[in-house]
Amino acid sequence: MLDALKDISRETLRQLVDEIQSPEVVDYSPRDGGVCPVCSSKKCRITASGPWIGSARERFHKCRGCGLRFKSVETA
């Protein structure tokens, strides 16, 4: 999937990412982290982590592959 993104200009890719971004929540896995819902990249940086509330914790990510910002939820 990432090889196909190399043929798209950076500006076009940013526009697509901006159109796709949504408040979608993905599951957070301690093994895989937050996997990007757009390009399936596991190379997603955690930009912020919230406190544990009960048995859940929110984390915010930015994908290094496509630039998508998304939220994940980790459950204990």
Distance bins in CASP14 RR format, pairs under 12 A and 6 or more apart:
PFRMAT RR
TARGET T0000
AUTHOR 0000-0000-0000
RMODE 2
METHOD distances of the structure
MODEL  1
1 7 0 0 0 0 0 1 0 0 0 0 0
1 8 0 0 0 0 0 1 0 0 0 0 0
1 35 0 0 0 0 0 1 0 0 0 0 0
1 36 0 0 0 0 1 0 0 0 0 0 0
1 38 0 0 0 0 1 0 0 0 0 0 0
1 39 1 0 1 0 0 0 0 0 0 0 0
1 40 1 0 0 1 0 0 0 0 0 0 0
1 41 0 0 0 0 1 0 0 0 0 0 0
1 42 0 0 0 0 0 1 0 0 0 0 0
1 63 0 0 0 0 0 1 0 0 0 0 0
1 65 0 0 0 0 1 0 0 0 0 0 0
1 66 0 0 0 0 1 0 0 0 0 0 0
2 8 0 0 0 0 0 1 0 0 0 0 0
2 13 0 0 0 0 0 1 0 0 0 0 0
2 36 0 0 0 0 0 1 0 0 0 0 0
2 38 0 0 0 0 0 1 0 0 0 0 0
2 39 1 0 0 1 0 0 0 0 0 0 0
2 40 0 0 0 0 1 0 0 0 0 0 0
2 41 1 0 0 1 0 0 0 0 0 0 0
2 42 0 0 0 0 0 1 0 0 0 0 0
2 43 0 0 0 0 1 0 0 0 0 0 0
2 63 0 0 0 0 0 1 0 0 0 0 0
2 64 0 0 0 0 0 1 0 0 0 0 0
2 65 1 0 0 1 0 0 0 0 0 0 0
2 66 0 0 0 0 1 0 0 0 0 0 0
3 39 0 0 0 0 0 1 0 0 0 0 0
3 65 0 0 0 0 0 1 0 0 0 0 0
4 13 0 0 0 0 0 1 0 0 0 0 0
4 39 0 0 0 0 1 0 0 0 0 0 0
4 40 0 0 0 0 0 1 0 0 0 0 0
4 65 0 0 0 0 0 1 0 0 0 0 0
4 66 0 0 0 0 0 1 0 0 0 0 0
5 12 0 0 0 0 0 1 0 0 0 0 0
5 13 1 0 0 1 0 0 0 0 0 0 0
5 14 0 0 0 0 0 1 0 0 0 0 0
5 16 0 0 0 0 1 0 0 0 0 0 0
5 17 0 0 0 0 0 1 0 0 0 0 0
5 36 0 0 0 0 0 1 0 0 0 0 0
5 38 0 0 0 0 1 0 0 0 0 0 0
5 39 1 0 0 1 0 0 0 0 0 0 0
5 40 0 0 0 0 0 1 0 0 0 0 0
5 41 0 0 0 0 1 0 0 0 0 0 0
5 63 0 0 0 0 0 1 0 0 0 0 0
5 64 0 0 0 0 0 1 0 0 0 0 0
5 65 1 0 0 1 0 0 0 0 0 0 0
5 66 1 0 0 1 0 0 0 0 0 0 0
5 67 0 0 0 0 0 1 0 0 0 0 0
5 68 0 0 0 0 0 1 0 0 0 0 0
6 13 0 0 0 0 1 0 0 0 0 0 0
6 39 0 0 0 0 0 1 0 0 0 0 0
6 65 0 0 0 0 0 1 0 0 0 0 0
6 66 0 0 0 0 0 1 0 0 0 0 0
7 13 0 0 0 0 0 1 0 0 0 0 0
8 14 0 0 0 0 1 0 0 0 0 0 0
8 15 0 0 0 0 1 0 0 0 0 0 0
8 16 1 0 0 1 0 0 0 0 0 0 0
8 17 0 0 0 0 0 1 0 0 0 0 0
8 39 0 0 0 0 0 1 0 0 0 0 0
8 65 0 0 0 0 0 1 0 0 0 0 0
8 66 0 0 0 0 1 0 0 0 0 0 0
9 15 0 0 0 0 1 0 0 0 0 0 0
9 16 0 0 0 0 0 1 0 0 0 0 0
10 16 0 0 0 0 0 1 0 0 0 0 0
10 17 0 0 0 0 0 1 0 0 0 0 0
10 65 0 0 0 0 0 1 0 0 0 0 0
10 66 0 0 0 0 0 1 0 0 0 0 0
10 67 0 0 0 0 0 1 0 0 0 0 0
11 17 0 0 0 0 0 1 0 0 0 0 0
11 18 0 0 0 0 0 1 0 0 0 0 0
12 18 0 0 0 0 0 1 0 0 0 0 0
12 19 0 0 0 0 0 1 0 0 0 0 0
12 66 0 0 0 0 0 1 0 0 0 0 0
13 19 0 0 0 0 0 1 0 0 0 0 0
13 20 0 0 0 0 0 1 0 0 0 0 0
13 38 0 0 0 0 0 1 0 0 0 0 0
13 39 0 0 0 0 1 0 0 0 0 0 0
13 63 0 0 0 0 0 1 0 0 0 0 0
13 65 0 0 0 0 1 0 0 0 0 0 0
13 66 1 0 0 1 0 0 0 0 0 0 0
13 67 0 0 0 0 1 0 0 0 0 0 0
13 68 0 0 0 0 0 1 0 0 0 0 0
14 20 0 0 0 0 0 1 0 0 0 0 0
14 21 0 0 0 0 0 1 0 0 0 0 0
14 65 0 0 0 0 0 1 0 0 0 0 0
14 66 0 0 0 0 1 0 0 0 0 0 0
14 67 1 0 0 1 0 0 0 0 0 0 0
14 68 0 0 0 0 0 1 0 0 0 0 0
14 69 0 0 0 0 0 1 0 0 0 0 0
15 21 0 0 0 0 0 1 0 0 0 0 0
15 66 0 0 0 0 0 1 0 0 0 0 0
15 67 0 0 0 0 0 1 0 0 0 0 0
16 38 0 0 0 0 1 0 0 0 0 0 0
16 39 0 0 0 0 0 1 0 0 0 0 0
16 66 0 0 0 0 1 0 0 0 0 0 0
16 67 0 0 0 0 0 1 0 0 0 0 0
16 68 0 0 0 0 1 0 0 0 0 0 0
17 36 0 0 0 0 0 1 0 0 0 0 0
17 37 0 0 0 0 0 1 0 0 0 0 0
17 38 1 0 0 1 0 0 0 0 0 0 0
17 39 0 0 0 0 1 0 0 0 0 0 0
17 62 0 0 0 0 0 1 0 0 0 0 0
17 63 0 0 0 0 1 0 0 0 0 0 0
17 65 0 0 0 0 1 0 0 0 0 0 0
17 66 1 0 1 0 0 0 0 0 0 0 0
17 67 1 0 1 0 0 0 0 0 0 0 0
17 68 1 0 1 0 0 0 0 0 0 0 0
17 69 0 0 0 0 1 0 0 0 0 0 0
17 70 0 0 0 0 0 1 0 0 0 0 0
18 38 0 0 0 0 0 1 0 0 0 0 0
18 66 0 0 0 0 0 1 0 0 0 0 0
18 67 0 0 0 0 1 0 0 0 0 0 0
18 68 0 0 0 0 1 0 0 0 0 0 0
18 69 0 0 0 0 0 1 0 0 0 0 0
19 38 0 0 0 0 0 1 0 0 0 0 0
19 66 0 0 0 0 0 1 0 0 0 0 0
19 68 0 0 0 0 0 1 0 0 0 0 0
20 36 0 0 0 0 0 1 0 0 0 0 0
20 37 0 0 0 0 1 0 0 0 0 0 0
20 38 1 0 1 0 0 0 0 0 0 0 0
20 39 0 0 0 0 0 1 0 0 0 0 0
20 63 0 0 0 0 0 1 0 0 0 0 0
20 66 0 0 0 0 1 0 0 0 0 0 0
20 67 0 0 0 0 0 1 0 0 0 0 0
20 68 1 0 0 1 0 0 0 0 0 0 0
20 69 0 0 0 0 0 1 0 0 0 0 0
20 70 0 0 0 0 1 0 0 0 0 0 0
21 36 0 0 0 0 0 1 0 0 0 0 0
21 37 0 0 0 0 0 1 0 0 0 0 0
21 38 0 0 0 0 1 0 0 0 0 0 0
21 61 0 0 0 0 0 1 0 0 0 0 0
21 62 0 0 0 0 0 1 0 0 0 0 0
21 63 0 0 0 0 0 1 0 0 0 0 0
21 66 0 0 0 0 0 1 0 0 0 0 0
21 67 0 0 0 0 1 0 0 0 0 0 0
21 68 1 0 0 1 0 0 0 0 0 0 0
21 69 1 0 0 1 0 0 0 0 0 0 0
21 70 1 0 0 1 0 0 0 0 0 0 0
21 71 0 0 0 0 0 1 0 0 0 0 0
22 37 0 0 0 0 1 0 0 0 0 0 0
22 38 0 0 0 0 0 1 0 0 0 0 0
22 68 0 0 0 0 1 0 0 0 0 0 0
22 69 0 0 0 0 0 1 0 0 0 0 0
22 70 0 0 0 0 1 0 0 0 0 0 0
22 71 0 0 0 0 0 1 0 0 0 0 0
23 37 0 0 0 0 0 1 0 0 0 0 0
23 58 0 0 0 0 0 1 0 0 0 0 0
23 60 0 0 0 0 0 1 0 0 0 0 0
23 69 0 0 0 0 0 1 0 0 0 0 0
23 70 0 0 0 0 1 0 0 0 0 0 0
23 71 1 0 0 1 0 0 0 0 0 0 0
24 34 0 0 0 0 0 1 0 0 0 0 0
24 36 0 0 0 0 0 1 0 0 0 0 0
24 37 1 0 1 0 0 0 0 0 0 0 0
24 38 0 0 0 0 1 0 0 0 0 0 0
24 61 0 0 0 0 0 1 0 0 0 0 0
24 68 0 0 0 0 1 0 0 0 0 0 0
24 69 0 0 0 0 0 1 0 0 0 0 0
24 70 1 0 0 1 0 0 0 0 0 0 0
24 71 1 0 0 1 0 0 0 0 0 0 0
24 72 0 0 0 0 1 0 0 0 0 0 0
24 73 0 0 0 0 0 1 0 0 0 0 0
25 34 0 0 0 0 0 1 0 0 0 0 0
25 37 0 0 0 0 1 0 0 0 0 0 0
25 56 0 0 0 0 0 1 0 0 0 0 0
25 58 0 0 0 0 1 0 0 0 0 0 0
25 59 0 0 0 0 0 1 0 0 0 0 0
25 60 0 0 0 0 0 1 0 0 0 0 0
25 61 0 0 0 0 0 1 0 0 0 0 0
25 70 1 0 0 1 0 0 0 0 0 0 0
25 71 1 0 1 0 0 0 0 0 0 0 0
25 72 1 0 0 1 0 0 0 0 0 0 0
25 73 1 0 1 0 0 0 0 0 0 0 0
25 74 0 0 0 0 0 1 0 0 0 0 0
25 75 0 0 0 0 0 1 0 0 0 0 0
26 32 0 0 0 0 0 1 0 0 0 0 0
26 33 0 0 0 0 1 0 0 0 0 0 0
26 34 1 0 1 0 0 0 0 0 0 0 0
26 35 1 0 0 1 0 0 0 0 0 0 0
26 36 0 0 0 0 1 0 0 0 0 0 0
26 37 1 0 1 0 0 0 0 0 0 0 0
26 38 0 0 0 0 0 1 0 0 0 0 0
26 40 0 0 0 0 0 1 0 0 0 0 0
26 41 0 0 0 0 0 1 0 0 0 0 0
26 42 0 0 0 0 0 1 0 0 0 0 0
26 44 0 0 0 0 1 0 0 0 0 0 0
26 58 0 0 0 0 0 1 0 0 0 0 0
26 59 0 0 0 0 1 0 0 0 0 0 0
26 60 0 0 0 0 0 1 0 0 0 0 0
26 61 0 0 0 0 1 0 0 0 0 0 0
26 63 0 0 0 0 0 1 0 0 0 0 0
26 68 0 0 0 0 0 1 0 0 0 0 0
26 69 0 0 0 0 0 1 0 0 0 0 0
26 70 1 0 0 1 0 0 0 0 0 0 0
26 71 1 0 0 1 0 0 0 0 0 0 0
26 72 1 0 1 0 0 0 0 0 0 0 0
26 73 1 0 0 1 0 0 0 0 0 0 0
26 74 0 0 0 0 0 1 0 0 0 0 0
27 33 0 0 0 0 1 0 0 0 0 0 0
27 34 1 0 0 1 0 0 0 0 0 0 0
27 35 0 0 0 0 1 0 0 0 0 0 0
27 37 0 0 0 0 0 1 0 0 0 0 0
27 56 0 0 0 0 0 1 0 0 0 0 0
27 57 0 0 0 0 0 1 0 0 0 0 0
27 58 0 0 0 0 0 1 0 0 0 0 0
27 59 0 0 0 0 0 1 0 0 0 0 0
27 70 0 0 0 0 0 1 0 0 0 0 0
27 71 0 0 0 0 0 1 0 0 0 0 0
27 72 1 0 0 1 0 0 0 0 0 0 0
27 73 1 0 0 1 0 0 0 0 0 0 0
27 74 1 0 0 1 0 0 0 0 0 0 0
27 75 0 0 0 0 1 0 0 0 0 0 0
28 34 1 0 1 0 0 0 0 0 0 0 0
28 35 0 0 0 0 1 0 0 0 0 0 0
28 42 0 0 0 0 0 1 0 0 0 0 0
28 44 0 0 0 0 1 0 0 0 0 0 0
28 46 0 0 0 0 1 0 0 0 0 0 0
28 49 0 0 0 0 1 0 0 0 0 0 0
28 50 0 0 0 0 0 1 0 0 0 0 0
28 56 0 0 0 0 1 0 0 0 0 0 0
28 57 1 0 0 1 0 0 0 0 0 0 0
28 58 0 0 0 0 1 0 0 0 0 0 0
28 59 1 0 1 0 0 0 0 0 0 0 0
28 60 0 0 0 0 0 1 0 0 0 0 0
28 61 0 0 0 0 1 0 0 0 0 0 0
28 70 0 0 0 0 0 1 0 0 0 0 0
28 71 0 0 0 0 1 0 0 0 0 0 0
28 72 1 1 0 0 0 0 0 0 0 0 0
28 73 1 0 0 1 0 0 0 0 0 0 0
28 74 1 1 0 0 0 0 0 0 0 0 0
28 75 0 0 0 0 1 0 0 0 0 0 0
28 76 0 0 0 0 0 1 0 0 0 0 0
29 35 1 0 0 1 0 0 0 0 0 0 0
29 42 0 0 0 0 1 0 0 0 0 0 0
29 44 0 0 0 0 0 1 0 0 0 0 0
29 59 0 0 0 0 0 1 0 0 0 0 0
29 72 0 0 0 0 1 0 0 0 0 0 0
29 73 0 0 0 0 0 1 0 0 0 0 0
29 74 0 0 0 0 1 0 0 0 0 0 0
29 75 0 0 0 0 0 1 0 0 0 0 0
30 57 0 0 0 0 0 1 0 0 0 0 0
30 59 0 0 0 0 0 1 0 0 0 0 0
30 72 0 0 0 0 0 1 0 0 0 0 0
30 74 1 0 0 1 0 0 0 0 0 0 0
30 75 0 0 0 0 0 1 0 0 0 0 0
30 76 0 0 0 0 0 1 0 0 0 0 0
31 42 0 0 0 0 1 0 0 0 0 0 0
31 74 0 0 0 0 0 1 0 0 0 0 0
32 40 0 0 0 0 0 1 0 0 0 0 0
32 41 0 0 0 0 0 1 0 0 0 0 0
32 42 1 0 1 0 0 0 0 0 0 0 0
32 43 0 0 0 0 0 1 0 0 0 0 0
32 44 0 0 0 0 1 0 0 0 0 0 0
32 61 0 0 0 0 0 1 0 0 0 0 0
32 72 0 0 0 0 0 1 0 0 0 0 0
32 74 0 0 0 0 0 1 0 0 0 0 0
33 41 0 0 0 0 0 1 0 0 0 0 0
33 42 1 0 0 1 0 0 0 0 0 0 0
33 43 0 0 0 0 0 1 0 0 0 0 0
33 44 1 0 0 1 0 0 0 0 0 0 0
33 45 0 0 0 0 0 1 0 0 0 0 0
33 46 0 0 0 0 1 0 0 0 0 0 0
33 49 0 0 0 0 0 1 0 0 0 0 0
33 59 0 0 0 0 1 0 0 0 0 0 0
33 61 0 0 0 0 1 0 0 0 0 0 0
33 63 0 0 0 0 0 1 0 0 0 0 0
33 70 0 0 0 0 0 1 0 0 0 0 0
33 72 1 0 0 1 0 0 0 0 0 0 0
33 73 0 0 0 0 0 1 0 0 0 0 0
33 74 0 0 0 0 1 0 0 0 0 0 0
34 40 0 0 0 0 0 1 0 0 0 0 0
34 41 0 0 0 0 1 0 0 0 0 0 0
34 42 1 0 0 1 0 0 0 0 0 0 0
34 43 0 0 0 0 1 0 0 0 0 0 0
34 44 1 0 1 0 0 0 0 0 0 0 0
34 45 0 0 0 0 1 0 0 0 0 0 0
34 46 0 0 0 0 1 0 0 0 0 0 0
34 47 0 0 0 0 0 1 0 0 0 0 0
34 49 0 0 0 0 0 1 0 0 0 0 0
34 58 0 0 0 0 0 1 0 0 0 0 0
34 59 1 0 0 1 0 0 0 0 0 0 0
34 60 0 0 0 0 0 1 0 0 0 0 0
34 61 1 0 1 0 0 0 0 0 0 0 0
34 62 0 0 0 0 0 1 0 0 0 0 0
34 63 0 0 0 0 1 0 0 0 0 0 0
34 64 0 0 0 0 0 1 0 0 0 0 0
34 68 0 0 0 0 0 1 0 0 0 0 0
34 70 0 0 0 0 1 0 0 0 0 0 0
34 71 0 0 0 0 1 0 0 0 0 0 0
34 72 1 0 1 0 0 0 0 0 0 0 0
34 73 0 0 0 0 1 0 0 0 0 0 0
34 74 0 0 0 0 1 0 0 0 0 0 0
35 41 1 0 0 1 0 0 0 0 0 0 0
35 42 1 0 1 0 0 0 0 0 0 0 0
35 43 0 0 0 0 1 0 0 0 0 0 0
35 44 1 0 0 1 0 0 0 0 0 0 0
35 61 0 0 0 0 1 0 0 0 0 0 0
35 63 0 0 0 0 1 0 0 0 0 0 0
35 65 0 0 0 0 0 1 0 0 0 0 0
35 68 0 0 0 0 0 1 0 0 0 0 0
35 70 0 0 0 0 1 0 0 0 0 0 0
35 72 0 0 0 0 1 0 0 0 0 0 0
36 42 1 0 0 1 0 0 0 0 0 0 0
36 43 0 0 0 0 1 0 0 0 0 0 0
36 44 1 0 1 0 0 0 0 0 0 0 0
36 45 0 0 0 0 0 1 0 0 0 0 0
36 61 1 0 0 1 0 0 0 0 0 0 0
36 62 0 0 0 0 1 0 0 0 0 0 0
36 63 1 0 1 0 0 0 0 0 0 0 0
36 64 0 0 0 0 1 0 0 0 0 0 0
36 65 1 0 0 1 0 0 0 0 0 0 0
36 66 1 0 0 1 0 0 0 0 0 0 0
36 67 0 0 0 0 1 0 0 0 0 0 0
36 68 1 0 1 0 0 0 0 0 0 0 0
36 69 0 0 0 0 0 1 0 0 0 0 0
36 70 1 0 0 1 0 0 0 0 0 0 0
36 72 0 0 0 0 0 1 0 0 0 0 0
37 44 0 0 0 0 0 1 0 0 0 0 0
37 61 0 0 0 0 0 1 0 0 0 0 0
37 63 0 0 0 0 1 0 0 0 0 0 0
37 66 0 0 0 0 0 1 0 0 0 0 0
37 67 0 0 0 0 0 1 0 0 0 0 0
37 68 1 0 0 1 0 0 0 0 0 0 0
37 69 0 0 0 0 0 1 0 0 0 0 0
37 70 1 0 0 1 0 0 0 0 0 0 0
37 71 0 0 0 0 0 1 0 0 0 0 0
37 72 0 0 0 0 1 0 0 0 0 0 0
38 44 0 0 0 0 0 1 0 0 0 0 0
38 61 0 0 0 0 0 1 0 0 0 0 0
38 62 0 0 0 0 0 1 0 0 0 0 0
38 63 1 0 0 1 0 0 0 0 0 0 0
38 65 0 0 0 0 1 0 0 0 0 0 0
38 66 1 0 1 0 0 0 0 0 0 0 0
38 67 0 0 0 0 1 0 0 0 0 0 0
38 68 1 0 1 0 0 0 0 0 0 0 0
38 69 0 0 0 0 0 1 0 0 0 0 0
38 70 0 0 0 0 1 0 0 0 0 0 0
39 63 1 0 0 1 0 0 0 0 0 0 0
39 64 0 0 0 0 1 0 0 0 0 0 0
39 65 1 0 1 0 0 0 0 0 0 0 0
39 66 1 0 1 0 0 0 0 0 0 0 0
39 67 0 0 0 0 1 0 0 0 0 0 0
39 68 1 0 0 1 0 0 0 0 0 0 0
39 70 0 0 0 0 0 1 0 0 0 0 0
40 63 0 0 0 0 1 0 0 0 0 0 0
40 65 0 0 0 0 1 0 0 0 0 0 0
40 66 0 0 0 0 1 0 0 0 0 0 0
40 68 0 0 0 0 0 1 0 0 0 0 0
41 61 0 0 0 0 0 1 0 0 0 0 0
41 62 0 0 0 0 0 1 0 0 0 0 0
41 63 1 0 1 0 0 0 0 0 0 0 0
41 64 1 0 0 1 0 0 0 0 0 0 0
41 65 1 0 1 0 0 0 0 0 0 0 0
41 66 1 0 0 1 0 0 0 0 0 0 0
41 67 0 0 0 0 1 0 0 0 0 0 0
41 68 0 0 0 0 1 0 0 0 0 0 0
41 70 0 0 0 0 0 1 0 0 0 0 0
42 61 0 0 0 0 0 1 0 0 0 0 0
42 63 0 0 0 0 1 0 0 0 0 0 0
42 64 0 0 0 0 1 0 0 0 0 0 0
42 65 0 0 0 0 0 1 0 0 0 0 0
43 61 0 0 0 0 0 1 0 0 0 0 0
43 62 0 0 0 0 0 1 0 0 0 0 0
43 63 1 0 0 1 0 0 0 0 0 0 0
43 64 1 0 1 0 0 0 0 0 0 0 0
43 65 1 0 0 1 0 0 0 0 0 0 0
43 66 0 0 0 0 0 1 0 0 0 0 0
43 67 0 0 0 0 0 1 0 0 0 0 0
43 68 0 0 0 0 0 1 0 0 0 0 0
44 59 0 0 0 0 1 0 0 0 0 0 0
44 60 0 0 0 0 0 1 0 0 0 0 0
44 61 1 0 1 0 0 0 0 0 0 0 0
44 62 1 0 0 1 0 0 0 0 0 0 0
44 63 1 0 1 0 0 0 0 0 0 0 0
44 64 1 0 0 1 0 0 0 0 0 0 0
44 65 0 0 0 0 1 0 0 0 0 0 0
44 66 0 0 0 0 1 0 0 0 0 0 0
44 67 0 0 0 0 1 0 0 0 0 0 0
44 68 0 0 0 0 1 0 0 0 0 0 0
44 69 0 0 0 0 1 0 0 0 0 0 0
44 70 1 0 0 1 0 0 0 0 0 0 0
44 71 0 0 0 0 0 1 0 0 0 0 0
44 72 0 0 0 0 1 0 0 0 0 0 0
45 59 0 0 0 0 0 1 0 0 0 0 0
45 60 0 0 0 0 1 0 0 0 0 0 0
45 61 1 0 0 1 0 0 0 0 0 0 0
45 62 1 0 1 0 0 0 0 0 0 0 0
45 63 0 0 0 0 1 0 0 0 0 0 0
45 64 1 0 0 1 0 0 0 0 0 0 0
45 65 0 0 0 0 0 1 0 0 0 0 0
45 67 0 0 0 0 1 0 0 0 0 0 0
45 68 0 0 0 0 0 1 0 0 0 0 0
45 69 0 0 0 0 0 1 0 0 0 0 0
45 70 0 0 0 0 0 1 0 0 0 0 0
45 72 0 0 0 0 0 1 0 0 0 0 0
46 57 0 0 0 0 0 1 0 0 0 0 0
46 58 0 0 0 0 0 1 0 0 0 0 0
46 59 1 0 1 0 0 0 0 0 0 0 0
46 60 1 0 0 1 0 0 0 0 0 0 0
46 61 1 0 1 0 0 0 0 0 0 0 0
46 62 0 0 0 0 1 0 0 0 0 0 0
46 63 0 0 0 0 0 1 0 0 0 0 0
46 64 0 0 0 0 0 1 0 0 0 0 0
46 69 0 0 0 0 0 1 0 0 0 0 0
46 70 0 0 0 0 0 1 0 0 0 0 0
46 71 0 0 0 0 0 1 0 0 0 0 0
46 72 0 0 0 0 1 0 0 0 0 0 0
46 74 0 0 0 0 0 1 0 0 0 0 0
47 58 0 0 0 0 0 1 0 0 0 0 0
47 59 0 0 0 0 1 0 0 0 0 0 0
47 60 1 0 1 0 0 0 0 0 0 0 0
47 61 1 0 0 1 0 0 0 0 0 0 0
47 62 1 0 1 0 0 0 0 0 0 0 0
47 63 0 0 0 0 0 1 0 0 0 0 0
47 64 0 0 0 0 0 1 0 0 0 0 0
47 67 0 0 0 0 0 1 0 0 0 0 0
47 68 0 0 0 0 0 1 0 0 0 0 0
47 69 1 0 0 1 0 0 0 0 0 0 0
47 70 0 0 0 0 0 1 0 0 0 0 0
47 71 0 0 0 0 0 1 0 0 0 0 0
47 72 0 0 0 0 0 1 0 0 0 0 0
48 57 0 0 0 0 0 1 0 0 0 0 0
48 58 0 0 0 0 1 0 0 0 0 0 0
48 59 1 0 0 1 0 0 0 0 0 0 0
48 60 1 0 1 0 0 0 0 0 0 0 0
48 61 0 0 0 0 1 0 0 0 0 0 0
48 62 0 0 0 0 1 0 0 0 0 0 0
48 69 0 0 0 0 0 1 0 0 0 0 0
48 70 0 0 0 0 0 1 0 0 0 0 0
48 71 0 0 0 0 1 0 0 0 0 0 0
48 72 0 0 0 0 0 1 0 0 0 0 0
49 56 0 0 0 0 0 1 0 0 0 0 0
49 57 1 0 0 1 0 0 0 0 0 0 0
49 58 1 0 0 1 0 0 0 0 0 0 0
49 59 1 0 1 0 0 0 0 0 0 0 0
49 60 1 0 0 1 0 0 0 0 0 0 0
49 61 0 0 0 0 1 0 0 0 0 0 0
49 71 0 0 0 0 0 1 0 0 0 0 0
49 72 0 0 0 0 1 0 0 0 0 0 0
49 73 0 0 0 0 0 1 0 0 0 0 0
49 74 0 0 0 0 1 0 0 0 0 0 0
50 56 0 0 0 0 1 0 0 0 0 0 0
50 57 1 0 1 0 0 0 0 0 0 0 0
50 58 1 0 1 0 0 0 0 0 0 0 0
50 59 1 0 0 1 0 0 0 0 0 0 0
50 60 0 0 0 0 1 0 0 0 0 0 0
50 71 0 0 0 0 0 1 0 0 0 0 0
50 72 0 0 0 0 0 1 0 0 0 0 0
50 73 0 0 0 0 0 1 0 0 0 0 0
50 74 0 0 0 0 1 0 0 0 0 0 0
51 57 1 0 0 1 0 0 0 0 0 0 0
51 58 0 0 0 0 1 0 0 0 0 0 0
51 59 0 0 0 0 0 1 0 0 0 0 0
51 74 0 0 0 0 0 1 0 0 0 0 0
52 58 0 0 0 0 1 0 0 0 0 0 0
52 59 0 0 0 0 0 1 0 0 0 0 0
52 73 0 0 0 0 0 1 0 0 0 0 0
52 74 0 0 0 0 1 0 0 0 0 0 0
52 75 0 0 0 0 1 0 0 0 0 0 0
52 76 1 0 0 1 0 0 0 0 0 0 0
53 73 0 0 0 0 0 1 0 0 0 0 0
53 74 0 0 0 0 0 1 0 0 0 0 0
53 75 0 0 0 0 0 1 0 0 0 0 0
53 76 0 0 0 0 0 1 0 0 0 0 0
54 73 0 0 0 0 0 1 0 0 0 0 0
54 74 0 0 0 0 0 1 0 0 0 0 0
54 75 0 0 0 0 1 0 0 0 0 0 0
54 76 0 0 0 0 1 0 0 0 0 0 0
55 73 0 0 0 0 0 1 0 0 0 0 0
55 74 0 0 0 0 1 0 0 0 0 0 0
55 75 1 0 1 0 0 0 0 0 0 0 0
55 76 1 0 1 0 0 0 0 0 0 0 0
56 71 0 0 0 0 0 1 0 0 0 0 0
56 72 0 0 0 0 0 1 0 0 0 0 0
56 73 1 0 1 0 0 0 0 0 0 0 0
56 74 1 0 0 1 0 0 0 0 0 0 0
56 75 1 0 1 0 0 0 0 0 0 0 0
56 76 1 0 0 1 0 0 0 0 0 0 0
57 71 0 0 0 0 0 1 0 0 0 0 0
57 72 0 0 0 0 1 0 0 0 0 0 0
57 73 1 0 0 1 0 0 0 0 0 0 0
57 74 1 0 1 0 0 0 0 0 0 0 0
57 75 1 0 0 1 0 0 0 0 0 0 0
57 76 1 0 0 1 0 0 0 0 0 0 0
58 70 0 0 0 0 0 1 0 0 0 0 0
58 71 1 0 1 0 0 0 0 0 0 0 0
58 72 1 0 0 1 0 0 0 0 0 0 0
58 73 1 0 1 0 0 0 0 0 0 0 0
58 74 1 0 0 1 0 0 0 0 0 0 0
58 75 0 0 0 0 0 1 0 0 0 0 0
59 69 0 0 0 0 0 1 0 0 0 0 0
59 70 0 0 0 0 1 0 0 0 0 0 0
59 71 1 0 0 1 0 0 0 0 0 0 0
59 72 1 0 1 0 0 0 0 0 0 0 0
59 73 1 0 0 1 0 0 0 0 0 0 0
59 74 1 0 0 1 0 0 0 0 0 0 0
59 75 0 0 0 0 0 1 0 0 0 0 0
60 68 0 0 0 0 0 1 0 0 0 0 0
60 69 1 0 0 1 0 0 0 0 0 0 0
60 70 1 0 0 1 0 0 0 0 0 0 0
60 71 1 0 1 0 0 0 0 0 0 0 0
60 72 1 0 0 1 0 0 0 0 0 0 0
60 73 0 0 0 0 0 1 0 0 0 0 0
60 74 0 0 0 0 0 1 0 0 0 0 0
61 67 0 0 0 0 1 0 0 0 0 0 0
61 68 0 0 0 0 1 0 0 0 0 0 0
61 69 1 0 0 1 0 0 0 0 0 0 0
61 70 1 0 1 0 0 0 0 0 0 0 0
61 71 1 0 0 1 0 0 0 0 0 0 0
61 72 1 0 0 1 0 0 0 0 0 0 0
61 73 0 0 0 0 0 1 0 0 0 0 0
61 74 0 0 0 0 0 1 0 0 0 0 0
62 68 1 0 0 1 0 0 0 0 0 0 0
62 69 1 0 1 0 0 0 0 0 0 0 0
62 70 0 0 0 0 1 0 0 0 0 0 0
62 71 0 0 0 0 0 1 0 0 0 0 0
62 72 0 0 0 0 0 1 0 0 0 0 0
63 69 1 0 0 1 0 0 0 0 0 0 0
63 70 1 0 0 1 0 0 0 0 0 0 0
63 72 0 0 0 0 0 1 0 0 0 0 0
END
